[in-house]
């Protein structure tokens, strides 16, 4: 799978697509991956990253945001 890059994020934001993002406080618990495997995966360091998509299921992402124990996931606009 292709991970979302900063450049792709900026293009999606320019197109007014609501995009999930994970900050550096991620502890790699993988709750988001279990909840929304089409949106998140763990990188080589065991931290959550966003998979590149044209759009994201808002309900799945909101569930992942709610399950994150360190509030590392948020919507980027």
VENSULUR-V31625 format. One record per pair of residues at least 24 apart in sequence whose ideal C-beta (glycine too) atoms are under 6 Angstrom apart, sorted by sequence separation. I is the first residue (numbers start at 1). J is the second residue. D is the distance in Angstrom with one decimal. If there is no record, write none. Layout:
BEGIN
i	j	d
I	J	D
I	J	D
END
This chain:
BEGIN
i	j	d
36	60	3.9
22	48	4.7
35	63	5.0
36	64	4.8
35	64	4.7
20	50	5.4
32	64	3.9
35	67	5.8
20	56	5.7
31	67	4.3
29	69	6.0
20	61	4.6
32	73	6.0
27	70	5.5
8	52	5.5
25	70	4.9
3	49	5.0
4	50	4.3
26	72	4.1
25	72	4.5
4	52	4.5
23	72	5.2
1	51	5.0
2	52	4.4
22	72	5.3
22	73	5.4
21	74	5.9
21	76	4.1
18	75	5.6
19	76	4.8
END
